[in-house]
Each structure stands twice: as structure tokens, then as C-alpha cells.
């Protein structure tokens, strides 16, 4: 193979690896979001009065082990309007789990 073909193949592989890793991260955040909604539904946090604290809503600087995607999922769910954060830092479901499509 000529050097030009090798460079093109290398760039294509590099882009492919990047796209694959982004897809995996997206899947893991989506899976974490489902778990958060399931936790809130299980604890029946449907209003500000029944809101609960989520210990994994804040990321820890000294966490050792695998990457935790739950803090990113919490912020994505808040931005998407699926869950709401109260002034006290507690969370509740804004929409019923049956209405969600993920």
C-alpha cells in the first residue's frame, strides 16, 4: 500500500474509534438515566413534597473505580425536563415514567 492509502485508512479508523466511543458513552448515560427514573419512580417522588435526595447527583473528585455516568445523566434529565430539582437540592419526576420514551 502506498503511504497515502495508509494515511487515509488510519484517519478512517481513528474517526471510527471516536464515533464508537461516543456511542458507548451515550448508551451508558442513557442506561444511567433509566436507573435514575426507576429509583425516583420506586420511591414515588412525583412532587416537590415527596422529592428525594440523590446521593449520586454530584460527582466526587476522589472516586476510585469505574467512571460514574449518573451525575451527567441527572443533569441531562433536569435539562430535558424529565426530573426537577427543588431549592433544597432534592429531585422528583416531572413526567410519569409511562410517558417517557427512552
N, CA, C and O atoms as a MOPAC input file, in Angstrom:
PM7 MOZYME 1SCF
protein

 N      0.84400 1    -1.18200 1     0.00000 1
 C      0.00000 1     0.00000 1     0.00000 1
 C      0.88800 1     1.24400 1     0.00000 1
 O      1.96400 1     1.27100 1     0.59800 1
 N      0.40800 1     2.24500 1    -0.67600 1
 C      1.17400 1     3.48800 1    -0.68800 1
 C      0.93600 1     4.25400 1     0.61300 1
 O      0.00200 1     3.95700 1     1.35800 1
 N      1.77200 1     5.21900 1     0.86800 1
 C      1.66400 1     5.99200 1     2.10700 1
 C      0.36100 1     6.76300 1     2.17100 1
 O     -0.20000 1     6.92300 1     3.25500 1
 N     -0.12700 1     7.23500 1     1.06700 1
 C     -1.37800 1     7.99300 1     1.02400 1
 C     -2.55200 1     7.11500 1     1.45600 1
 O     -3.39900 1     7.54000 1     2.24300 1
 N     -2.59500 1     5.91300 1     0.94600 1
 C     -3.66600 1     4.98000 1     1.31200 1
 C     -3.57000 1     4.61900 1     2.79500 1
 O     -4.59100 1     4.52300 1     3.47500 1
 N     -2.36200 1     4.42100 1     3.29600 1
 C     -2.18900 1     4.10600 1     4.71200 1
 C     -2.66700 1     5.25400 1     5.59500 1
 O     -3.29200 1     5.02500 1     6.63000 1
 N     -2.37700 1     6.47500 1     5.19200 1
 C     -2.82400 1     7.63600 1     5.97800 1
 C     -4.34100 1     7.74400 1     5.95000 1
 O     -4.95800 1     8.01200 1     6.98200 1
 N     -4.94400 1     7.54400 1     4.80300 1
 C     -6.40600 1     7.61600 1     4.68600 1
 C     -7.06500 1     6.52500 1     5.52000 1
 O     -8.04700 1     6.78100 1     6.21700 1
 N     -6.53200 1     5.31300 1     5.45300 1
 C     -7.07700 1     4.20900 1     6.25800 1
 C     -6.91400 1     4.50900 1     7.74900 1
 O     -7.82200 1     4.23700 1     8.53400 1
 N     -5.78600 1     5.05900 1     8.13900 1
 C     -5.55600 1     5.41400 1     9.53800 1
 C     -6.52100 1     6.46800 1    10.02900 1
 O     -7.03400 1     6.37200 1    11.14400 1
 N     -6.77500 1     7.47600 1     9.20800 1
 C     -7.72800 1     8.53200 1     9.58600 1
 C     -9.14000 1     7.96300 1     9.70500 1
 O     -9.87300 1     8.29600 1    10.63600 1
 N     -9.51800 1     7.10500 1     8.75700 1
 C    -10.84100 1     6.48400 1     8.80800 1
 C    -10.99400 1     5.64300 1    10.06700 1
 O    -12.03900 1     5.68700 1    10.71500 1
 N     -9.97000 1     4.87900 1    10.42100 1
 C    -10.02100 1     4.08000 1    11.64800 1
 C    -10.10000 1     4.96500 1    12.89200 1
 O    -10.83500 1     4.65000 1    13.82800 1
 N     -9.35800 1     6.05400 1    12.91100 1
 C     -9.38400 1     6.97700 1    14.03200 1
 C    -10.76600 1     7.58800 1    14.21300 1
 O    -11.25800 1     7.67500 1    15.33800 1
 N    -11.39300 1     8.00800 1    13.13400 1
 C    -12.74500 1     8.56300 1    13.19300 1
 C    -13.72900 1     7.48100 1    13.64300 1
 O    -14.62700 1     7.75500 1    14.43800 1
 N    -13.56800 1     6.27200 1    13.14600 1
 C    -14.44100 1     5.16600 1    13.54900 1
 C    -14.34400 1     4.86300 1    15.03400 1
 O    -15.36400 1     4.63000 1    15.68300 1
 N    -13.14400 1     4.86300 1    15.58000 1
 C    -12.96300 1     4.61400 1    17.00900 1
 C    -13.60500 1     5.73600 1    17.82700 1
 O    -14.23500 1     5.47300 1    18.85200 1
 N    -13.44800 1     6.97900 1    17.38200 1
 C    -14.04800 1     8.11200 1    18.08100 1
 C    -15.57300 1     7.99200 1    18.09600 1
 O    -16.19800 1     8.15200 1    19.14400 1
 N    -16.16800 1     7.71400 1    16.94500 1
 C    -17.63000 1     7.57800 1    16.86200 1
 C    -18.10000 1     6.42400 1    17.74500 1
 O    -19.11600 1     6.55100 1    18.42800 1
 N    -17.38900 1     5.31500 1    17.74600 1
 C    -17.76000 1     4.16900 1    18.56900 1
 C    -17.71400 1     4.51500 1    20.05500 1
 O    -18.63400 1     4.16500 1    20.79400 1
 N    -16.65800 1     5.19700 1    20.50300 1
 C    -16.56400 1     5.54200 1    21.92800 1
 C    -17.66100 1     6.51900 1    22.33200 1
 O    -18.18500 1     6.43100 1    23.44200 1
 N    -18.01500 1     7.44500 1    21.44900 1
 C    -19.09800 1     8.37000 1    21.76500 1
 C    -20.43400 1     7.64600 1    21.84800 1
 O    -21.27400 1     7.99700 1    22.67700 1
 N    -20.64100 1     6.65100 1    21.01200 1
 C    -21.87200 1     5.85800 1    21.07000 1
 C    -21.94400 1     5.06900 1    22.37200 1
 O    -23.01500 1     4.95700 1    22.97000 1
 N    -20.82200 1     4.52500 1    22.81300 1
 C    -20.79300 1     3.76600 1    24.06700 1
 C    -21.08100 1     4.67800 1    25.25600 1
 O    -21.83900 1     4.30800 1    26.15300 1
 N    -20.48400 1     5.86100 1    25.26900 1
 C    -20.73700 1     6.81700 1    26.35500 1
 C    -22.20900 1     7.22400 1    26.35900 1
 O    -22.82300 1     7.29800 1    27.42400 1
 N    -22.77900 1     7.48800 1    25.19500 1
 C    -24.19900 1     7.82800 1    25.10000 1
 C    -25.09000 1     6.72000 1    25.61900 1
 O    -26.07000 1     6.98700 1    26.31300 1
 N    -24.76400 1     5.48400 1    25.29200 1
 C    -25.53100 1     4.34200 1    25.78300 1
 C    -25.45600 1     4.24200 1    27.30200 1
 O    -26.46500 1     3.98400 1    27.95800 1
 N    -24.27000 1     4.44500 1    27.86200 1
 C    -24.10900 1     4.32700 1    29.31300 1
 C    -24.82900 1     5.44900 1    30.04600 1
 O    -25.36600 1     5.22400 1    31.13100 1
 N    -24.85400 1     6.65200 1    29.48100 1
 C    -25.60300 1     7.75100 1    30.09700 1
 C    -27.09800 1     7.46700 1    30.02800 1
 O    -27.82600 1     7.73600 1    30.98400 1
 N    -27.55700 1     6.92900 1    28.91100 1
 C    -28.97300 1     6.59500 1    28.76600 1
 C    -29.38000 1     5.49900 1    29.75300 1
 O    -30.46500 1     5.55100 1    30.33200 1
 N    -28.51000 1     4.51300 1    29.94000 1
 C    -28.78200 1     3.44600 1    30.90000 1
 C    -28.82500 1     3.98900 1    32.33000 1
 O    -29.66000 1     3.57800 1    33.13400 1
 N    -27.92200 1     4.91100 1    32.63300 1
 C    -27.92000 1     5.53400 1    33.96100 1
 C    -29.18600 1     6.35800 1    34.16300 1
 O    -29.74400 1     6.37300 1    35.26000 1
 N    -29.64500 1     7.04400 1    33.11900 1
 C    -30.87000 1     7.84000 1    33.21800 1
 C    -32.07500 1     6.94800 1    33.49400 1
 O    -32.94400 1     7.30200 1    34.29200 1
 N    -32.12800 1     5.80100 1    32.84200 1
 C    -33.23100 1     4.85900 1    33.12500 1
 C    -33.21500 1     4.41900 1    34.58100 1
 O    -34.26800 1     4.30900 1    35.20900 1
 N    -32.03000 1     4.16600 1    35.11900 1
 C    -31.91800 1     3.77000 1    36.52000 1
 C    -32.35800 1     4.86700 1    37.46900 1
 O    -32.99100 1     4.58800 1    38.48700 1
 N    -32.03400 1     6.10600 1    37.15100 1
 C    -32.44000 1     7.23500 1    37.99100 1
 C    -33.95500 1     7.38400 1    37.97500 1
 O    -34.56900 1     7.56900 1    39.02500 1
 N    -34.56200 1     7.30500 1    36.80000 1
 C    -36.02400 1     7.39700 1    36.70300 1
 C    -36.66300 1     6.24200 1    37.45100 1
 O    -37.68500 1     6.42300 1    38.11300 1
 N    -36.07600 1     5.06100 1    37.35300 1
 C    -36.59900 1     3.89300 1    38.07000 1
 C    -36.51300 1     4.11000 1    39.58100 1
 O    -37.44400 1     3.76000 1    40.30700 1
 N    -35.40000 1     4.68600 1    40.06500 1
 C    -35.26000 1     4.97300 1    41.50000 1
 C    -36.31000 1     5.96700 1    41.97000 1
 O    -36.94200 1     5.76900 1    43.00700 1
 N    -36.49400 1     7.03100 1    41.20700 1
 C    -37.47900 1     8.04200 1    41.59500 1
 C    -38.89800 1     7.47900 1    41.54300 1
 O    -39.72500 1     7.81000 1    42.39200 1
 N    -39.17900 1     6.64700 1    40.57200 1
 C    -40.49000 1     6.02300 1    40.47200 1
 C    -40.70900 1     5.03900 1    41.61900 1
 O    -41.79800 1     4.99000 1    42.19100 1
 N    -39.69600 1     4.26100 1    41.95700 1
 C    -39.81300 1     3.28700 1    43.04700 1
 C    -40.08300 1     3.98200 1    44.37800 1
 O    -40.84200 1     3.47500 1    45.20500 1
 N    -39.45900 1     5.14700 1    44.58400 1
 C    -39.64400 1     5.88100 1    45.83300 1
 C    -40.80500 1     6.86000 1    45.75400 1
 O    -41.02500 1     7.64000 1    46.68100 1
 N    -41.54800 1     6.82500 1    44.65500 1
 C    -42.74800 1     7.62300 1    44.43200 1
 C    -42.49200 1     9.12000 1    44.62200 1
 O    -43.26100 1     9.81400 1    45.28800 1
 N    -41.41700 1     9.59500 1    44.03700 1
 C    -41.07400 1    11.01400 1    44.08200 1
 C    -41.70600 1    11.70400 1    42.88000 1
 O    -41.07000 1    11.87400 1    41.84000 1
 N    -42.98000 1    12.10400 1    43.04000 1
 C    -43.72900 1    12.69900 1    41.94200 1
 C    -44.00600 1    14.18400 1    42.13400 1
 O    -44.50800 1    14.83600 1    41.21800 1
 N    -43.69100 1    14.72700 1    43.29200 1
 C    -43.94800 1    16.14400 1    43.55500 1
 C    -42.84300 1    16.69500 1    44.44300 1
 O    -41.98700 1    15.95200 1    44.92300 1
 N    -42.87400 1    18.00200 1    44.65500 1
 C    -41.85700 1    18.64300 1    45.48800 1
 C    -41.93900 1    18.15900 1    46.93800 1
 O    -40.92600 1    18.11200 1    47.63600 1
 N    -43.13500 1    17.80400 1    47.38600 1
 C    -43.30600 1    17.31600 1    48.75700 1
 C    -42.69900 1    15.92900 1    48.94800 1
 O    -42.21000 1    15.60600 1    50.03000 1
 N    -42.72900 1    15.11900 1    47.90500 1
 C    -42.20500 1    13.75500 1    48.01300 1
 C    -40.81500 1    13.61100 1    47.38600 1
 O    -40.34300 1    12.49500 1    47.17100 1
 N    -40.16500 1    14.73000 1    47.09600 1
 C    -38.84600 1    14.71000 1    46.45600 1
 C    -37.81900 1    14.04400 1    47.35600 1
 O    -37.91800 1    14.10100 1    48.58200 1
 N    -36.83500 1    13.41500 1    46.73400 1
 C    -35.79900 1    12.70400 1    47.48300 1
 C    -34.41700 1    13.21200 1    47.07600 1
 O    -34.24300 1    13.80300 1    46.01000 1
 N    -33.45500 1    12.97200 1    47.93700 1
 C    -32.07800 1    13.31200 1    47.61600 1
 C    -31.46900 1    12.18800 1    46.78900 1
 O    -31.72100 1    11.01000 1    47.04200 1
 N    -30.68200 1    12.55700 1    45.81700 1
 C    -29.94800 1    11.58100 1    45.02100 1
 C    -28.47700 1    11.71700 1    45.37600 1
 O    -27.84300 1    12.70600 1    45.00800 1
 N    -27.92400 1    10.74000 1    46.08500 1
 C    -26.53200 1    10.86400 1    46.53100 1
 C    -25.53600 1    10.89400 1    45.37900 1
 O    -24.41000 1    11.36100 1    45.55000 1
 N    -25.92500 1    10.41400 1    44.24100 1
 C    -25.02000 1    10.36200 1    43.09900 1
 C    -25.23300 1    11.53400 1    42.14600 1
 O    -24.71900 1    11.50600 1    41.02700 1
 N    -25.97300 1    12.56000 1    42.55400 1
 C    -26.21800 1    13.71000 1    41.68600 1
 C    -24.97800 1    14.57000 1    41.52700 1
 O    -24.80800 1    15.21900 1    40.49500 1
 N    -24.12500 1    14.58800 1    42.50700 1
 C    -22.88700 1    15.37000 1    42.43000 1
 C    -21.72700 1    14.42200 1    42.18500 1
 O    -21.67400 1    13.32900 1    42.75000 1
 N    -20.80300 1    14.84700 1    41.34300 1
 C    -19.65100 1    13.99500 1    41.08400 1
 C    -18.58800 1    14.22600 1    42.15400 1
 O    -18.41200 1    15.34000 1    42.64700 1
 N    -17.89600 1    13.16900 1    42.49500 1
 C    -16.86200 1    13.22700 1    43.51100 1
 C    -15.49500 1    13.28600 1    42.84200 1
 O    -15.25200 1    12.59700 1    41.85200 1
 N    -14.61300 1    14.10500 1    43.38000 1
 C    -13.27800 1    14.22400 1    42.80100 1
 C    -12.40100 1    13.02700 1    43.13500 1
 O    -11.48400 1    12.70000 1    42.38200 1
 N    -12.67300 1    12.37600 1    44.25200 1
 C    -11.80800 1    11.30400 1    44.72800 1
 C    -12.41100 1     9.92200 1    44.53200 1
 O    -12.06100 1     8.98700 1    45.25200 1
 N    -13.30200 1     9.78400 1    43.57800 1
 C    -13.91100 1     8.48300 1    43.31400 1
 C    -12.88900 1     7.59200 1    42.62000 1
 O    -12.27600 1     7.97900 1    41.62500 1
 N    -12.72300 1     6.40400 1    43.16200 1
 C    -11.79800 1     5.44200 1    42.57700 1
 C    -12.62600 1     4.30200 1    41.98800 1
 O    -13.55400 1     3.81000 1    42.63000 1
 N    -12.30100 1     3.89400 1    40.80000 1
 C    -13.02500 1     2.80900 1    40.16400 1
 C    -13.48800 1     3.21500 1    38.78400 1
 O    -12.89600 1     4.08300 1    38.14300 1
 N    -14.55500 1     2.57700 1    38.33500 1
 C    -15.07600 1     2.86300 1    37.00300 1
 C    -15.74400 1     4.22800 1    36.95800 1
 O    -16.16400 1     4.75600 1    37.98800 1
 N    -15.83900 1     4.78600 1    35.78500 1
 C    -16.45100 1     6.09100 1    35.60100 1
 C    -17.93500 1     6.02100 1    35.92400 1
 O    -18.62700 1     5.08700 1    35.51900 1
 N    -18.41800 1     7.02300 1    36.66100 1
 C    -19.81800 1     7.08900 1    37.05500 1
 C    -20.53500 1     8.06900 1    36.13600 1
 O    -20.19700 1     9.25300 1    36.11500 1
 N    -21.50600 1     7.60100 1    35.38600 1
 C    -22.22600 1     8.43300 1    34.44300 1
 C    -23.50000 1     9.01300 1    35.03700 1
 O    -24.19600 1     9.77400 1    34.36400 1
 N    -23.82500 1     8.67100 1    36.28500 1
 C    -25.07300 1     9.14100 1    36.88600 1
 C    -25.13600 1    10.65500 1    37.06500 1
 O    -26.20000 1    11.22700 1    36.82700 1
 N    -24.06000 1    11.34600 1    37.47300 1
 C    -24.18100 1    12.81300 1    37.56800 1
 C    -24.49100 1    13.48500 1    36.22600 1
 O    -25.27000 1    14.43700 1    36.17700 1
 N    -23.89600 1    13.00200 1    35.15500 1
 C    -24.21200 1    13.54200 1    33.82600 1
 C    -25.65300 1    13.22600 1    33.44200 1
 O    -26.33200 1    14.05400 1    32.83400 1
 N    -26.11700 1    12.03900 1    33.79400 1
 C    -27.48800 1    11.65400 1    33.47800 1
 C    -28.48000 1    12.52000 1    34.25900 1
 O    -29.51300 1    12.91700 1    33.71900 1
 N    -28.17300 1    12.81400 1    35.52500 1
 C    -29.05300 1    13.66900 1    36.32300 1
 C    -29.15400 1    15.04800 1    35.68900 1
 O    -30.25400 1    15.57800 1    35.53900 1
 N    -28.02800 1    15.63500 1    35.31500 1
 C    -28.07300 1    16.96600 1    34.70900 1
 C    -28.80000 1    16.94300 1    33.36700 1
 O    -29.50800 1    17.89600 1    33.03900 1
 N    -28.64000 1    15.88200 1    32.59000 1
 C    -29.35600 1    15.76800 1    31.31300 1
 C    -30.85800 1    15.62900 1    31.53800 1
 O    -31.65300 1    16.19900 1    30.79100 1
 N    -31.25200 1    14.87200 1    32.56600 1
 C    -32.67700 1    14.71500 1    32.86100 1
 C    -33.28600 1    16.02400 1    33.35400 1
 O    -34.43400 1    16.33000 1    33.03100 1
 N    -32.53400 1    16.79400 1    34.12700 1
 C    -33.02900 1    18.09800 1    34.59200 1
 C    -33.16500 1    19.05000 1    33.40500 1
 O    -34.17300 1    19.74700 1    33.28200 1
 N    -32.16200 1    19.08500 1    32.53600 1
 C    -32.22500 1    19.95400 1    31.35900 1
 C    -33.35500 1    19.54900 1    30.41700 1
 O    -33.96300 1    20.40200 1    29.77000 1
 N    -33.63100 1    18.26000 1    30.34100 1
 C    -34.69800 1    17.76700 1    29.47900 1
 C    -36.08000 1    17.91000 1    30.07500 1
 O    -37.07200 1    17.65400 1    29.39300 1
 N    -36.17000 1    18.31300 1    31.33200 1
 C    -37.46300 1    18.49100 1    31.97400 1
 C    -38.09900 1    17.20600 1    32.45900 1
 O    -39.28100 1    17.19400 1    32.80200 1
 N    -37.34300 1    16.13100 1    32.49400 1
 C    -37.88400 1    14.85100 1    32.95400 1
 C    -37.95300 1    14.83200 1    34.47300 1
 O    -38.93300 1    14.35400 1    35.04400 1
 N    -36.91900 1    15.34900 1    35.13400 1
 C    -36.93100 1    15.47400 1    36.58500 1
 C    -36.70300 1    16.93900 1    36.94100 1
 O    -36.17900 1    17.71400 1    36.14100 1
 N    -37.10400 1    17.30000 1    38.14800 1
 C    -36.98100 1    18.67900 1    38.61900 1
 C    -36.21900 1    18.68300 1    39.92300 1
 O    -36.38500 1    17.79700 1    40.76000 1
 N    -35.38000 1    19.69300 1    40.08500 1
 C    -34.62000 1    19.85400 1    41.32500 1
 C    -35.29000 1    20.93100 1    42.16500 1
 O    -35.60900 1    22.01100 1    41.66700 1
 N    -35.50100 1    20.63100 1    43.44800 1
 C    -36.08600 1    21.61300 1    44.34800 1
 C    -35.00300 1    22.54900 1    44.86800 1
 O    -33.81600 1    22.33500 1    44.62200 1
 N    -35.41500 1    23.58000 1    45.58500 1
 C    -34.45700 1    24.52700 1    46.16300 1
 C    -33.59100 1    23.85900 1    47.22100 1
 O    -32.47000 1    24.29900 1    47.47500 1
 N    -34.09900 1    22.80700 1    47.83600 1
 C    -33.35800 1    22.08600 1    48.87300 1
 C    -32.37600 1    21.07200 1    48.28700 1
 O    -31.65900 1    20.40900 1    49.03600 1
 N    -32.33300 1    20.94300 1    46.96000 1
 C    -31.41800 1    20.00600 1    46.32700 1
 C    -31.97100 1    18.60400 1    46.18800 1
 O    -31.21600 1    17.66200 1    45.94800 1
 N    -33.26600 1    18.45300 1    46.33300 1
 C    -33.90600 1    17.14800 1    46.14700 1
 C    -34.49700 1    17.07500 1    44.75400 1
 O    -34.66200 1    18.09600 1    44.08600 1
 N    -34.81500 1    15.86600 1    44.31500 1
 C    -35.28100 1    15.65500 1    42.95000 1
 C    -36.60300 1    14.89600 1    42.95100 1
 O    -36.87000 1    14.07200 1    43.82700 1
 N    -37.43000 1    15.19700 1    41.93700 1
 C    -38.66600 1    14.44600 1    41.73100 1
 C    -38.96600 1    14.37900 1    40.24400 1
 O    -38.45300 1    15.17600 1    39.45900 1
 N    -39.80300 1    13.41800 1    39.86600 1
 C    -40.16900 1    13.22200 1    38.46700 1
 C    -41.17100 1    14.28400 1    38.03400 1
 O    -42.18600 1    14.48900 1    38.70000 1
 N    -40.89600 1    14.95300 1    36.93400 1
 C    -41.83500 1    15.92600 1    36.36600 1
 C    -42.83600 1    15.22500 1    35.45800 1
 O    -43.96900 1    15.67900 1    35.29700 1
 N    -42.41000 1    14.12500 1    34.87200 1
 C    -43.26400 1    13.35500 1    33.97100 1
 C    -43.36900 1    11.93500 1    34.50000 1
 O    -42.44800 1    11.43100 1    35.14200 1
 N    -44.47700 1    11.30700 1    34.23300 1
 C    -44.65900 1     9.91200 1    34.62600 1
 C    -43.76000 1     9.01000 1    33.78400 1
 O    -43.55800 1     9.28500 1    32.60100 1
 N    -43.21700 1     7.94300 1    34.36500 1
 C    -42.33200 1     7.04500 1    33.60200 1
 C    -43.00800 1     6.44200 1    32.37800 1
 O    -42.33000 1     6.11900 1    31.40200 1
 N    -44.32000 1     6.28300 1    32.40500 1
 C    -45.02500 1     5.71800 1    31.26000 1
 C    -45.00400 1     6.68700 1    30.07000 1
 O    -45.09700 1     6.25700 1    28.92100 1
 N    -44.88100 1     7.99200 1    30.34400 1
 C    -44.87600 1     8.97800 1    29.27200 1
 C    -43.51600 1     9.14200 1    28.61400 1
 O    -43.40500 1     9.76400 1    27.55800 1
 N    -42.47800 1     8.58600 1    29.23400 1
 C    -41.12300 1     8.74000 1    28.71900 1
 C    -40.86300 1     7.73100 1    27.62700 1
 O    -41.39700 1     6.62200 1    27.64200 1
 N    -40.03800 1     8.12700 1    26.68400 1
 C    -39.73500 1     7.25700 1    25.55900 1
 C    -38.21800 1     7.08400 1    25.43400 1
 O    -37.60300 1     7.58000 1    24.49000 1
 N    -37.62400 1     6.36800 1    26.40400 1
 C    -36.19100 1     6.07200 1    26.30200 1
 C    -35.85300 1     4.79500 1    26.99300 1
 O    -34.69000 1     4.39000 1    27.00800 1

